[in-house]
Amino acid sequence: MLSYLEPHYILTTSDRKFYEQGQKEYEKYQQNFDSNFTVNGFLMNAGFQCSDLLQICTFGGQIFDCCKYTHYILTDLGKCLRMELETAAEEENWLKKQYESGINNGLQVIADVRQDEEMDYFEINDEISDILRMSFRKNGGGGI
């Protein structure tokens, strides 16, 4: 999806016909399925929720609900979270200052980045694996 790329990158990735075809498909989708569809709405609704991502947040060893102090923003990387610690400190007085030094007394955020749901770029599926094996055999066991 090219929606958040800078214009000069968009213009260099493909030709005008590609974008015209994409616009036609978008208009067809809006007409047949969802007239209120927007890319922003899709990214916000289809993406993760804060509570799915941020599992535990602590400051000074005390747990707090960091999702209460976050809001979503869309960037060129997709849907992101921004934590407003200034707002949190106004509401939670103990968040204003770190009273003890040490690794366990600062801000800690435990996030589940769901790596198990990502495909490794170097993952070889069965079809590619078969192609590699056949090429290996054709070359008499030599390199591919």
N, CA, C and O atoms as CSV, one atom per row, in Angstrom:
chain,resi,resn,atom,element,x,y,z
A,1,MET,N,N,0.848,-1.164,0.000
A,1,MET,CA,C,0.000,0.000,0.000
A,1,MET,C,C,0.897,1.231,0.000
A,1,MET,O,O,1.806,1.350,0.821
A,2,LEU,N,N,0.637,2.131,-0.914
A,2,LEU,CA,C,1.502,3.283,-1.107
A,2,LEU,C,C,0.939,4.561,-0.493
A,2,LEU,O,O,1.460,5.642,-0.766
A,3,SER,N,N,-0.081,4.474,0.307
A,3,SER,CA,C,-0.804,5.661,0.740
A,3,SER,C,C,0.001,6.635,1.573
A,3,SER,O,O,-0.310,7.826,1.573
A,4,TYR,N,N,1.014,6.187,2.279
A,4,TYR,CA,C,1.764,7.094,3.135
A,4,TYR,C,C,3.192,7.337,2.664
A,4,TYR,O,O,4.013,7.872,3.409
A,5,LEU,N,N,3.487,6.948,1.438
A,5,LEU,CA,C,4.795,7.272,0.873
A,5,LEU,C,C,4.813,8.735,0.449
A,5,LEU,O,O,3.774,9.319,0.143
A,6,GLU,N,N,5.984,9.304,0.435
A,6,GLU,CA,C,6.102,10.673,-0.049
A,6,GLU,C,C,5.867,10.679,-1.557
A,6,GLU,O,O,6.211,9.716,-2.241
A,7,PRO,N,N,5.281,11.766,-2.080
A,7,PRO,CA,C,4.887,11.804,-3.499
A,7,PRO,C,C,5.987,11.429,-4.479
A,7,PRO,O,O,5.715,10.717,-5.446
A,8,HIS,N,N,7.217,11.879,-4.266
A,8,HIS,CA,C,8.258,11.568,-5.250
A,8,HIS,C,C,8.572,10.074,-5.280
A,8,HIS,O,O,9.008,9.561,-6.311
A,9,TYR,N,N,8.358,9.362,-4.164
A,9,TYR,CA,C,8.548,7.910,-4.180
A,9,TYR,C,C,7.402,7.222,-4.917
A,9,TYR,O,O,7.615,6.258,-5.653
A,10,ILE,N,N,6.198,7.722,-4.715
A,10,ILE,CA,C,5.037,7.139,-5.397
A,10,ILE,C,C,5.190,7.284,-6.905
A,10,ILE,O,O,4.942,6.338,-7.652
A,11,LEU,N,N,5.593,8.450,-7.345
A,11,LEU,CA,C,5.697,8.716,-8.778
A,11,LEU,C,C,6.803,7.929,-9.453
A,11,LEU,O,O,6.767,7.744,-10.670
A,12,THR,N,N,7.784,7.460,-8.696
A,12,THR,CA,C,8.879,6.701,-9.299
A,12,THR,C,C,8.685,5.190,-9.196
A,12,THR,O,O,9.497,4.434,-9.730
A,13,THR,N,N,7.626,4.733,-8.522
A,13,THR,CA,C,7.446,3.294,-8.351
A,13,THR,C,C,6.683,2.630,-9.482
A,13,THR,O,O,6.786,1.415,-9.652
A,14,SER,N,N,5.927,3.380,-10.255
A,14,SER,CA,C,5.150,2.759,-11.319
A,14,SER,C,C,4.729,3.826,-12.325
A,14,SER,O,O,5.110,4.992,-12.215
A,15,ASP,N,N,3.935,3.403,-13.306
A,15,ASP,CA,C,3.493,4.356,-14.315
A,15,ASP,C,C,2.061,4.828,-14.050
A,15,ASP,O,O,1.370,4.311,-13.172
A,16,ARG,N,N,1.640,5.813,-14.826
A,16,ARG,CA,C,0.328,6.442,-14.645
A,16,ARG,C,C,-0.814,5.438,-14.815
A,16,ARG,O,O,-1.808,5.524,-14.093
A,17,LYS,N,N,-0.701,4.498,-15.742
A,17,LYS,CA,C,-1.767,3.512,-15.972
A,17,LYS,C,C,-2.009,2.661,-14.730
A,17,LYS,O,O,-3.149,2.313,-14.421
A,18,PHE,N,N,-0.939,2.329,-14.024
A,18,PHE,CA,C,-1.047,1.555,-12.785
A,18,PHE,C,C,-1.927,2.287,-11.777
A,18,PHE,O,O,-2.799,1.680,-11.155
A,19,TYR,N,N,-1.701,3.588,-11.615
A,19,TYR,CA,C,-2.470,4.370,-10.651
A,19,TYR,C,C,-3.899,4.595,-11.113
A,19,TYR,O,O,-4.822,4.598,-10.299
A,20,GLU,N,N,-4.089,4.784,-12.413
A,20,GLU,CA,C,-5.439,4.942,-12.943
A,20,GLU,C,C,-6.247,3.667,-12.729
A,20,GLU,O,O,-7.422,3.734,-12.368
A,21,GLN,N,N,-5.634,2.512,-12.947
A,21,GLN,CA,C,-6.306,1.236,-12.716
A,21,GLN,C,C,-6.651,1.081,-11.232
A,21,GLN,O,O,-7.752,0.649,-10.888
A,22,GLY,N,N,-5.715,1.431,-10.364
A,22,GLY,CA,C,-5.969,1.362,-8.927
A,22,GLY,C,C,-7.108,2.265,-8.507
A,22,GLY,O,O,-7.924,1.885,-7.668
A,23,GLN,N,N,-7.177,3.464,-9.082
A,23,GLN,CA,C,-8.262,4.394,-8.767
A,23,GLN,C,C,-9.601,3.828,-9.221
A,23,GLN,O,O,-10.596,3.959,-8.508
A,24,LYS,N,N,-9.644,3.200,-10.400
A,24,LYS,CA,C,-10.885,2.590,-10.891
A,24,LYS,C,C,-11.340,1.464,-9.968
A,24,LYS,O,O,-12.526,1.349,-9.658
A,25,GLU,N,N,-10.398,0.639,-9.534
A,25,GLU,CA,C,-10.744,-0.462,-8.632
A,25,GLU,C,C,-11.237,0.063,-7.286
A,25,GLU,O,O,-12.166,-0.492,-6.700
A,26,TYR,N,N,-10.617,1.125,-6.806
A,26,TYR,CA,C,-11.039,1.748,-5.552
A,26,TYR,C,C,-12.468,2.273,-5.670
A,26,TYR,O,O,-13.291,2.040,-4.785
A,27,GLU,N,N,-12.764,2.978,-6.759
A,27,GLU,CA,C,-14.106,3.518,-6.974
A,27,GLU,C,C,-15.132,2.400,-7.116
A,27,GLU,O,O,-16.252,2.517,-6.619
A,28,LYS,N,N,-14.757,1.324,-7.788
A,28,LYS,CA,C,-15.650,0.170,-7.937
A,28,LYS,C,C,-15.940,-0.456,-6.573
A,28,LYS,O,O,-17.082,-0.811,-6.280
A,29,TYR,N,N,-14.918,-0.590,-5.750
A,29,TYR,CA,C,-15.102,-1.141,-4.402
A,29,TYR,C,C,-16.039,-0.246,-3.590
A,29,TYR,O,O,-16.941,-0.741,-2.915
A,30,GLN,N,N,-15.828,1.063,-3.655
A,30,GLN,CA,C,-16.692,1.986,-2.919
A,30,GLN,C,C,-18.137,1.878,-3.389
A,30,GLN,O,O,-19.064,1.915,-2.580
A,31,GLN,N,N,-18.322,1.747,-4.680
A,31,GLN,CA,C,-19.664,1.682,-5.250
A,31,GLN,C,C,-20.373,0.383,-4.868
A,31,GLN,O,O,-21.562,0.399,-4.549
A,32,ASN,N,N,-19.657,-0.735,-4.897
A,32,ASN,CA,C,-20.277,-2.037,-4.678
A,32,ASN,C,C,-20.300,-2.503,-3.226
A,32,ASN,O,O,-21.169,-3.289,-2.849
A,33,PHE,N,N,-19.369,-2.039,-2.411
A,33,PHE,CA,C,-19.260,-2.598,-1.061
A,33,PHE,C,C,-19.348,-1.570,0.058
A,33,PHE,O,O,-20.154,-1.732,0.974
A,34,ASP,N,N,-18.553,-0.539,0.005
A,34,ASP,CA,C,-18.470,0.379,1.137
A,34,ASP,C,C,-18.225,1.792,0.635
A,34,ASP,O,O,-17.099,2.157,0.299
A,35,SER,N,N,-19.287,2.578,0.586
A,35,SER,CA,C,-19.162,3.936,0.052
A,35,SER,C,C,-18.389,4.858,0.985
A,35,SER,O,O,-17.931,5.918,0.557
A,36,ASN,N,N,-18.235,4.481,2.246
A,36,ASN,CA,C,-17.505,5.309,3.208
A,36,ASN,C,C,-16.072,4.839,3.417
A,36,ASN,O,O,-15.401,5.301,4.340
A,37,PHE,N,N,-15.594,3.930,2.578
A,37,PHE,CA,C,-14.249,3.381,2.745
A,37,PHE,C,C,-13.188,4.461,2.573
A,37,PHE,O,O,-13.228,5.255,1.634
A,38,THR,N,N,-12.231,4.469,3.514
A,38,THR,CA,C,-11.044,5.314,3.388
A,38,THR,C,C,-9.840,4.475,3.790
A,38,THR,O,O,-9.967,3.531,4.569
A,39,VAL,N,N,-8.690,4.816,3.266
A,39,VAL,CA,C,-7.465,4.103,3.629
A,39,VAL,C,C,-7.182,4.305,5.113
A,39,VAL,O,O,-6.823,3.357,5.813
A,40,ASN,N,N,-7.343,5.537,5.596
A,40,ASN,CA,C,-7.117,5.801,7.018
A,40,ASN,C,C,-8.024,4.941,7.889
A,40,ASN,O,O,-7.572,4.333,8.859
A,41,GLY,N,N,-9.295,4.893,7.540
A,41,GLY,CA,C,-10.240,4.082,8.305
A,41,GLY,C,C,-9.868,2.613,8.284
A,41,GLY,O,O,-9.951,1.934,9.307
A,42,PHE,N,N,-9.458,2.118,7.119
A,42,PHE,CA,C,-9.054,0.719,7.013
A,42,PHE,C,C,-7.859,0.425,7.903
A,42,PHE,O,O,-7.866,-0.548,8.657
A,43,LEU,N,N,-6.828,1.265,7.818
A,43,LEU,CA,C,-5.626,1.037,8.619
A,43,LEU,C,C,-5.925,1.104,10.113
A,43,LEU,O,O,-5.371,0.328,10.892
A,44,MET,N,N,-6.791,2.018,10.513
A,44,MET,CA,C,-7.120,2.142,11.938
A,44,MET,C,C,-7.951,0.952,12.424
A,44,MET,O,O,-7.747,0.471,13.538
A,45,ASN,N,N,-8.871,0.481,11.611
A,45,ASN,CA,C,-9.749,-0.618,12.039
A,45,ASN,C,C,-9.113,-1.993,11.892
A,45,ASN,O,O,-9.388,-2.888,12.692
A,46,ALA,N,N,-8.271,-2.175,10.886
A,46,ALA,CA,C,-7.701,-3.498,10.626
A,46,ALA,C,C,-6.466,-3.773,11.469
A,46,ALA,O,O,-6.077,-4.929,11.635
A,47,GLY,N,N,-5.861,-2.755,11.990
A,47,GLY,CA,C,-4.623,-2.927,12.744
A,47,GLY,C,C,-4.857,-3.385,14.170
A,47,GLY,O,O,-5.983,-3.671,14.577
A,48,PHE,N,N,-3.783,-3.447,14.908
A,48,PHE,CA,C,-3.781,-3.901,16.293
A,48,PHE,C,C,-4.483,-2.896,17.203
A,48,PHE,O,O,-4.672,-1.734,16.844
A,49,GLN,N,N,-4.857,-3.363,18.368
A,49,GLN,CA,C,-5.352,-2.496,19.438
A,49,GLN,C,C,-4.241,-2.356,20.469
A,49,GLN,O,O,-3.399,-3.245,20.591
A,50,CYS,N,N,-4.226,-1.275,21.198
A,50,CYS,CA,C,-3.173,-1.019,22.180
A,50,CYS,C,C,-3.045,-2.171,23.167
A,50,CYS,O,O,-1.937,-2.618,23.464
A,51,SER,N,N,-4.168,-2.649,23.672
A,51,SER,CA,C,-4.126,-3.724,24.678
A,51,SER,C,C,-3.582,-5.031,24.105
A,51,SER,O,O,-3.098,-5.875,24.859
A,52,ASP,N,N,-3.653,-5.212,22.791
A,52,ASP,CA,C,-3.058,-6.392,22.158
A,52,ASP,C,C,-1.541,-6.275,22.103
A,52,ASP,O,O,-0.834,-7.279,22.182
A,53,LEU,N,N,-1.049,-5.066,21.969
A,53,LEU,CA,C,0.379,-4.837,21.796
A,53,LEU,C,C,1.104,-4.605,23.119
A,53,LEU,O,O,2.078,-5.294,23.422
A,54,LEU,N,N,0.639,-3.648,23.900
A,54,LEU,CA,C,1.312,-3.291,25.151
A,54,LEU,C,C,0.761,-4.149,26.283
A,54,LEU,O,O,-0.363,-3.939,26.738
A,55,GLN,N,N,1.544,-5.099,26.729
A,55,GLN,CA,C,1.088,-6.063,27.729
A,55,GLN,C,C,1.204,-5.531,29.154
A,55,GLN,O,O,0.252,-5.625,29.930
A,56,ILE,N,N,2.361,-4.976,29.504
A,56,ILE,CA,C,2.592,-4.469,30.856
A,56,ILE,C,C,3.434,-3.205,30.759
A,56,ILE,O,O,4.425,-3.165,30.029
A,57,CYS,N,N,3.039,-2.180,31.493
A,57,CYS,CA,C,3.830,-0.959,31.596
A,57,CYS,C,C,4.060,-0.677,33.071
A,57,CYS,O,O,3.128,-0.726,33.874
A,58,THR,N,N,5.304,-0.381,33.422
A,58,THR,CA,C,5.619,-0.040,34.809
A,58,THR,C,C,6.519,1.184,34.838
A,58,THR,O,O,7.270,1.458,33.902
A,59,PHE,N,N,6.418,1.905,35.938
A,59,PHE,CA,C,7.332,3.013,36.204
A,59,PHE,C,C,7.645,2.973,37.688
A,59,PHE,O,O,6.742,2.976,38.524
A,60,GLY,N,N,8.918,2.936,38.006
A,60,GLY,CA,C,9.324,2.835,39.403
A,60,GLY,C,C,8.837,1.550,40.045
A,60,GLY,O,O,8.605,1.500,41.253
A,61,GLY,N,N,8.681,0.506,39.233
A,61,GLY,CA,C,8.219,-0.779,39.742
A,61,GLY,C,C,6.718,-0.864,39.936
A,61,GLY,O,O,6.216,-1.895,40.384
A,62,GLN,N,N,5.989,0.191,39.610
A,62,GLN,CA,C,4.534,0.218,39.794
A,62,GLN,C,C,3.849,0.087,38.433
A,62,GLN,O,O,4.165,0.823,37.497
A,63,ILE,N,N,2.916,-0.848,38.333
A,63,ILE,CA,C,2.200,-1.092,37.074
A,63,ILE,C,C,1.166,0.012,36.849
A,63,ILE,O,O,0.495,0.453,37.781
A,64,PHE,N,N,1.052,0.448,35.594
A,64,PHE,CA,C,-0.002,1.406,35.232
A,64,PHE,C,C,-0.537,1.065,33.846
A,64,PHE,O,O,0.115,0.358,33.078
A,65,ASP,N,N,-1.724,1.571,33.534
A,65,ASP,CA,C,-2.386,1.311,32.255
A,65,ASP,C,C,-1.873,2.309,31.221
A,65,ASP,O,O,-2.403,3.413,31.095
A,66,CYS,N,N,-0.840,1.913,30.484
A,66,CYS,CA,C,-0.254,2.842,29.516
A,66,CYS,C,C,-1.184,3.078,28.323
A,66,CYS,O,O,-1.071,4.109,27.659
A,67,CYS,N,N,-2.092,2.157,28.038
A,67,CYS,CA,C,-3.026,2.359,26.922
A,67,CYS,C,C,-3.960,3.538,27.189
A,67,CYS,O,O,-4.477,4.157,26.258
A,68,LYS,N,N,-4.167,3.836,28.458
A,68,LYS,CA,C,-4.995,4.987,28.835
A,68,LYS,C,C,-4.353,6.291,28.349
A,68,LYS,O,O,-5.044,7.289,28.144
A,69,TYR,N,N,-3.037,6.276,28.167
A,69,TYR,CA,C,-2.299,7.490,27.814
A,69,TYR,C,C,-1.685,7.419,26.414
A,69,TYR,O,O,-0.719,8.125,26.126
A,70,THR,N,N,-2.225,6.593,25.567
A,70,THR,CA,C,-1.722,6.493,24.198
A,70,THR,C,C,-2.808,6.881,23.212
A,70,THR,O,O,-3.998,6.823,23.521
A,71,HIS,N,N,-2.390,7.271,22.040
A,71,HIS,CA,C,-3.327,7.445,20.935
A,71,HIS,C,C,-2.642,6.973,19.654
A,71,HIS,O,O,-1.416,6.900,19.571
A,72,TYR,N,N,-3.460,6.660,18.674
A,72,TYR,CA,C,-2.962,6.109,17.420
A,72,TYR,C,C,-2.600,7.232,16.455
A,72,TYR,O,O,-3.265,8.266,16.393
A,73,ILE,N,N,-1.533,7.001,15.710
A,73,ILE,CA,C,-1.165,7.900,14.624
A,73,ILE,C,C,-0.798,7.039,13.417
A,73,ILE,O,O,-0.307,5.921,13.568
A,74,LEU,N,N,-1.038,7.565,12.234
A,74,LEU,CA,C,-0.664,6.864,11.009
A,74,LEU,C,C,0.613,7.489,10.469
A,74,LEU,O,O,0.713,8.706,10.313
A,75,THR,N,N,1.578,6.638,10.189
A,75,THR,CA,C,2.859,7.086,9.648
A,75,THR,C,C,3.145,6.300,8.376
A,75,THR,O,O,2.339,5.464,7.968
A,76,ASP,N,N,4.278,6.561,7.753
A,76,ASP,CA,C,4.643,5.792,6.562
A,76,ASP,C,C,4.955,4.345,6.913
A,76,ASP,O,O,5.085,3.515,6.013
A,77,LEU,N,N,5.078,4.022,8.193
A,77,LEU,CA,C,5.270,2.636,8.626
A,77,LEU,C,C,3.947,1.954,8.957
A,77,LEU,O,O,3.926,0.749,9.207
A,78,GLY,N,N,2.851,2.695,8.964
A,78,GLY,CA,C,1.541,2.130,9.289
A,78,GLY,C,C,0.979,2.728,10.563
A,78,GLY,O,O,1.291,3.863,10.923
A,79,LYS,N,N,0.152,1.956,11.236
A,79,LYS,CA,C,-0.510,2.403,12.461
A,79,LYS,C,C,0.466,2.296,13.630
A,79,LYS,O,O,1.006,1.224,13.900
A,80,CYS,N,N,0.687,3.399,14.312
A,80,CYS,CA,C,1.625,3.434,15.434
A,80,CYS,C,C,0.934,3.993,16.674
A,80,CYS,O,O,-0.133,4.602,16.592
A,81,LEU,N,N,1.564,3.773,17.809
A,81,LEU,CA,C,1.068,4.308,19.075
A,81,LEU,C,C,1.986,5.417,19.556
A,81,LEU,O,O,3.206,5.341,19.412
A,82,ARG,N,N,1.389,6.431,20.123
A,82,ARG,CA,C,2.160,7.508,20.747
A,82,ARG,C,C,1.718,7.595,22.199
A,82,ARG,O,O,0.535,7.782,22.486
A,83,MET,N,N,2.667,7.459,23.109
A,83,MET,CA,C,2.365,7.494,24.534
A,83,MET,C,C,2.570,8.915,25.049
A,83,MET,O,O,3.635,9.502,24.861
A,84,GLU,N,N,1.548,9.462,25.697
A,84,GLU,CA,C,1.589,10.815,26.248
A,84,GLU,C,C,1.906,10.746,27.735
A,84,GLU,O,O,1.000,10.765,28.567
A,85,LEU,N,N,3.187,10.666,28.070
A,85,LEU,CA,C,3.581,10.542,29.468
A,85,LEU,C,C,3.368,11.836,30.245
A,85,LEU,O,O,3.233,11.797,31.468
A,86,GLU,N,N,3.336,12.976,29.567
A,86,GLU,CA,C,3.049,14.236,30.261
A,86,GLU,C,C,1.637,14.201,30.841
A,86,GLU,O,O,1.418,14.605,31.983
A,87,THR,N,N,0.686,13.717,30.050
A,87,THR,CA,C,-0.694,13.590,30.513
A,87,THR,C,C,-0.781,12.591,31.652
A,87,THR,O,O,-1.489,12.820,32.632
A,88,ALA,N,N,-0.069,11.492,31.525
A,88,ALA,CA,C,-0.070,10.473,32.579
A,88,ALA,C,C,0.466,11.047,33.883
A,88,ALA,O,O,-0.082,10.776,34.952
A,89,ALA,N,N,1.535,11.839,33.803
A,89,ALA,CA,C,2.137,12.419,35.008
A,89,ALA,C,C,1.207,13.431,35.667
A,89,ALA,O,O,1.239,13.595,36.887
A,90,GLU,N,N,0.381,14.110,34.875
A,90,GLU,CA,C,-0.591,15.045,35.453
A,90,GLU,C,C,-1.654,14.307,36.254
A,90,GLU,O,O,-2.121,14.801,37.281
A,91,GLU,N,N,-2.032,13.129,35.784
A,91,GLU,CA,C,-3.079,12.352,36.452
A,91,GLU,C,C,-2.533,11.426,37.527
A,91,GLU,O,O,-3.189,11.189,38.541
A,92,GLU,N,N,-1.351,10.910,37.312
A,92,GLU,CA,C,-0.728,9.966,38.247
A,92,GLU,C,C,0.528,10.631,38.805
A,92,GLU,O,O,1.581,10.611,38.168
A,93,ASN,N,N,0.416,11.209,39.976
A,93,ASN,CA,C,1.503,12.000,40.556
A,93,ASN,C,C,2.814,11.221,40.662
A,93,ASN,O,O,3.886,11.801,40.492
A,94,TRP,N,N,2.748,9.940,40.936
A,94,TRP,CA,C,3.947,9.126,41.106
A,94,TRP,C,C,4.715,8.926,39.797
A,94,TRP,O,O,5.853,8.458,39.822
A,95,LEU,N,N,4.115,9.273,38.656
A,95,LEU,CA,C,4.805,9.166,37.368
A,95,LEU,C,C,5.676,10.383,37.053
A,95,LEU,O,O,6.375,10.394,36.040
A,96,LYS,N,N,5.642,11.396,37.899
A,96,LYS,CA,C,6.379,12.628,37.615
A,96,LYS,C,C,7.883,12.482,37.761
A,96,LYS,O,O,8.643,13.147,37.057
A,97,LYS,N,N,8.316,11.623,38.664
A,97,LYS,CA,C,9.744,11.564,38.953
A,97,LYS,C,C,10.165,10.153,39.324
A,97,LYS,O,O,9.444,9.428,40.008
A,98,GLN,N,N,11.338,9.787,38.860
A,98,GLN,CA,C,11.932,8.510,39.241
A,98,GLN,C,C,12.683,8.738,40.549
A,98,GLN,O,O,13.602,9.554,40.612
A,99,TYR,N,N,12.285,8.009,41.595
A,99,TYR,CA,C,12.844,8.244,42.929
A,99,TYR,C,C,14.070,7.398,43.228
A,99,TYR,O,O,14.875,7.763,44.085
A,100,GLU,N,N,14.226,6.295,42.551
A,100,GLU,CA,C,15.382,5.429,42.774
A,100,GLU,C,C,16.047,5.145,41.435
A,100,GLU,O,O,15.387,5.086,40.398
A,101,SER,N,N,17.359,4.973,41.473
A,101,SER,CA,C,18.067,4.629,40.245
A,101,SER,C,C,17.999,3.126,40.028
A,101,SER,O,O,17.610,2.375,40.923
A,102,GLY,N,N,18.371,2.707,38.864
A,102,GLY,CA,C,18.391,1.281,38.561
A,102,GLY,C,C,17.456,0.923,37.437
A,102,GLY,O,O,16.478,1.616,37.155
A,103,ILE,N,N,17.784,-0.171,36.812
A,103,ILE,CA,C,17.056,-0.602,35.619
A,103,ILE,C,C,15.585,-0.905,35.891
A,103,ILE,O,O,14.745,-0.711,35.011
A,104,ASN,N,N,15.266,-1.369,37.074
A,104,ASN,CA,C,13.883,-1.737,37.386
A,104,ASN,C,C,13.037,-0.562,37.840
A,104,ASN,O,O,11.843,-0.735,38.087
A,105,ASN,N,N,13.608,0.620,37.958
A,105,ASN,CA,C,12.868,1.758,38.488
A,105,ASN,C,C,12.512,2.810,37.451
A,105,ASN,O,O,11.868,3.804,37.786
A,106,GLY,N,N,12.909,2.619,36.216
A,106,GLY,CA,C,12.539,3.535,35.142
A,106,GLY,C,C,11.272,3.050,34.454
A,106,GLY,O,O,10.546,2.206,34.979
A,107,LEU,N,N,11.025,3.587,33.295
A,107,LEU,CA,C,9.872,3.171,32.495
A,107,LEU,C,C,10.184,1.847,31.813
A,107,LEU,O,O,11.194,1.716,31.122
A,108,GLN,N,N,9.316,0.876,32.011
A,108,GLN,CA,C,9.445,-0.410,31.325
A,108,GLN,C,C,8.142,-0.696,30.590
A,108,GLN,O,O,7.053,-0.559,31.147
A,109,VAL,N,N,8.273,-1.091,29.342
A,109,VAL,CA,C,7.116,-1.446,28.525
A,109,VAL,C,C,7.365,-2.828,27.956
A,109,VAL,O,O,8.353,-3.053,27.256
A,110,ILE,N,N,6.470,-3.748,28.256
A,110,ILE,CA,C,6.557,-5.093,27.691
A,110,ILE,C,C,5.519,-5.174,26.582
A,110,ILE,O,O,4.314,-5.083,26.820
A,111,ALA,N,N,6.022,-5.347,25.361
A,111,ALA,CA,C,5.154,-5.356,24.189
A,111,ALA,C,C,5.188,-6.722,23.526
A,111,ALA,O,O,6.231,-7.372,23.462
A,112,ASP,N,N,4.037,-7.145,23.037
A,112,ASP,CA,C,3.934,-8.372,22.249
A,112,ASP,C,C,3.901,-7.950,20.785
A,112,ASP,O,O,2.869,-7.498,20.289
A,113,VAL,N,N,5.020,-8.096,20.097
A,113,VAL,CA,C,5.102,-7.649,18.707
A,113,VAL,C,C,4.598,-8.692,17.720
A,113,VAL,O,O,4.657,-8.483,16.508
A,114,ARG,N,N,4.110,-9.800,18.228
A,114,ARG,CA,C,3.476,-10.837,17.408
A,114,ARG,C,C,4.381,-11.312,16.275
A,114,ARG,O,O,3.948,-11.407,15.127
A,115,GLN,N,N,5.623,-11.607,16.599
A,115,GLN,CA,C,6.547,-12.096,15.583
A,115,GLN,C,C,6.116,-13.447,15.042
A,115,GLN,O,O,6.470,-13.803,13.919
A,116,ASP,N,N,5.351,-14.210,15.829
A,116,ASP,CA,C,4.893,-15.512,15.353
A,116,ASP,C,C,3.937,-15.371,14.178
A,116,ASP,O,O,3.719,-16.337,13.445
A,117,GLU,N,N,3.360,-14.183,13.983
A,117,GLU,CA,C,2.431,-13.961,12.880
A,117,GLU,C,C,3.129,-13.441,11.631
A,117,GLU,O,O,2.512,-13.357,10.569
A,118,GLU,N,N,4.396,-13.093,11.745
A,118,GLU,CA,C,5.131,-12.572,10.598
A,118,GLU,C,C,5.800,-13.705,9.847
A,118,GLU,O,O,6.283,-14.667,10.446
A,119,MET,N,N,5.823,-13.581,8.527
A,119,MET,CA,C,6.556,-14.547,7.719
A,119,MET,C,C,7.985,-14.077,7.591
A,119,MET,O,O,8.238,-12.903,7.320
A,120,ASP,N,N,8.894,-14.963,7.778
A,120,ASP,CA,C,10.302,-14.639,7.605
A,120,ASP,C,C,10.564,-14.450,6.115
A,120,ASP,O,O,10.089,-15.241,5.300
A,121,TYR,N,N,11.299,-13.434,5.757
A,121,TYR,CA,C,11.588,-13.180,4.348
A,121,TYR,C,C,12.369,-14.321,3.714
A,121,TYR,O,O,12.334,-14.505,2.497
A,122,PHE,N,N,13.067,-15.077,4.531
A,122,PHE,CA,C,13.888,-16.154,4.007
A,122,PHE,C,C,13.213,-17.511,4.144
A,122,PHE,O,O,13.842,-18.549,3.937
A,123,GLU,N,N,11.941,-17.500,4.491
A,123,GLU,CA,C,11.201,-18.750,4.623
A,123,GLU,C,C,11.018,-19.364,3.234
A,123,GLU,O,O,10.643,-18.673,2.287
A,124,ILE,N,N,11.280,-20.638,3.125
A,124,ILE,CA,C,11.151,-21.320,1.843
A,124,ILE,C,C,9.912,-22.199,1.899
A,124,ILE,O,O,9.839,-23.139,2.689
A,125,ASN,N,N,8.931,-21.881,1.046
A,125,ASN,CA,C,7.726,-22.707,1.031
A,125,ASN,C,C,7.955,-23.946,0.159
A,125,ASN,O,O,9.003,-24.083,-0.472
A,126,ASP,N,N,6.973,-24.839,0.129
A,126,ASP,CA,C,7.126,-26.109,-0.589
A,126,ASP,C,C,7.417,-25.917,-2.075
A,126,ASP,O,O,8.246,-26.627,-2.644
A,127,GLU,N,N,6.737,-24.961,-2.702
A,127,GLU,CA,C,6.919,-24.744,-4.136
A,127,GLU,C,C,8.355,-24.302,-4.446
A,127,GLU,O,O,8.982,-24.822,-5.370
A,128,ILE,N,N,8.859,-23.362,-3.687
A,128,ILE,CA,C,10.233,-22.902,-3.898
A,128,ILE,C,C,11.215,-24.014,-3.564
A,128,ILE,O,O,12.224,-24.187,-4.247
A,129,SER,N,N,10.918,-24.761,-2.516
A,129,SER,CA,C,11.783,-25.864,-2.116
A,129,SER,C,C,11.900,-26.892,-3.245
A,129,SER,O,O,12.994,-27.390,-3.511
A,130,ASP,N,N,10.787,-27.213,-3.910
A,130,ASP,CA,C,10.809,-28.160,-5.029
A,130,ASP,C,C,11.653,-27.627,-6.185
A,130,ASP,O,O,12.415,-28.375,-6.796
A,131,ILE,N,N,11.518,-26.341,-6.483
A,131,ILE,CA,C,12.301,-25.733,-7.561
A,131,ILE,C,C,13.788,-25.823,-7.246
A,131,ILE,O,O,14.596,-26.150,-8.115
A,132,LEU,N,N,14.144,-25.533,-5.998
A,132,LEU,CA,C,15.554,-25.597,-5.602
A,132,LEU,C,C,16.095,-27.023,-5.701
A,132,LEU,O,O,17.219,-27.229,-6.159
A,133,ARG,N,N,15.294,-28.015,-5.272
A,133,ARG,CA,C,15.734,-29.412,-5.340
A,133,ARG,C,C,15.943,-29.851,-6.783
A,133,ARG,O,O,16.945,-30.489,-7.106
A,134,MET,N,N,14.978,-29.502,-7.666
A,134,MET,CA,C,15.081,-29.904,-9.071
A,134,MET,C,C,16.303,-29.253,-9.720
A,134,MET,O,O,17.019,-29.902,-10.483
A,135,SER,N,N,16.539,-27.998,-9.428
A,135,SER,CA,C,17.703,-27.310,-9.978
A,135,SER,C,C,18.990,-27.965,-9.492
A,135,SER,O,O,19.952,-28.106,-10.247
A,136,PHE,N,N,18.994,-28.359,-8.240
A,136,PHE,CA,C,20.163,-29.011,-7.651
A,136,PHE,C,C,20.439,-30.338,-8.360
A,136,PHE,O,O,21.589,-30.660,-8.658
A,137,ARG,N,N,19.372,-31.108,-8.630
A,137,ARG,CA,C,19.533,-32.402,-9.305
A,137,ARG,C,C,19.991,-32.227,-10.750
A,137,ARG,O,O,20.842,-32.980,-11.224
A,138,LYS,N,N,19.435,-31.240,-11.456
A,138,LYS,CA,C,19.802,-31.005,-12.855
A,138,LYS,C,C,21.270,-30.632,-12.999
A,138,LYS,O,O,21.901,-30.927,-14.014
A,139,ASN,N,N,21.793,-29.995,-11.997
A,139,ASN,CA,C,23.196,-29.572,-12.039
A,139,ASN,C,C,24.130,-30.634,-11.489
A,139,ASN,O,O,25.292,-30.350,-11.200
A,140,GLY,N,N,23.637,-31.848,-11.342
A,140,GLY,CA,C,24.471,-32.942,-10.869
A,140,GLY,C,C,24.936,-32.765,-9.435
A,140,GLY,O,O,26.025,-33.195,-9.054
A,141,GLY,N,N,24.091,-32.126,-8.658
A,141,GLY,CA,C,24.443,-31.925,-7.252
A,141,GLY,C,C,25.254,-30.673,-7.030
A,141,GLY,O,O,25.672,-30.383,-5.909
A,142,GLY,N,N,25.480,-29.922,-8.107
A,142,GLY,CA,C,26.252,-28.686,-7.969
A,142,GLY,C,C,25.402,-27.548,-7.442
A,142,GLY,O,O,24.240,-27.734,-7.081
A,143,GLY,N,N,25.985,-26.392,-7.404
A,143,GLY,CA,C,25.292,-25.205,-6.892
A,143,GLY,C,C,24.148,-24.782,-7.779
A,143,GLY,O,O,24.064,-25.164,-8.946
A,144,ILE,N,N,23.312,-24.024,-7.231
A,144,ILE,CA,C,22.123,-23.542,-7.940
A,144,ILE,C,C,22.440,-22.249,-8.644
A,144,ILE,O,O,21.571,-21.675,-9.301
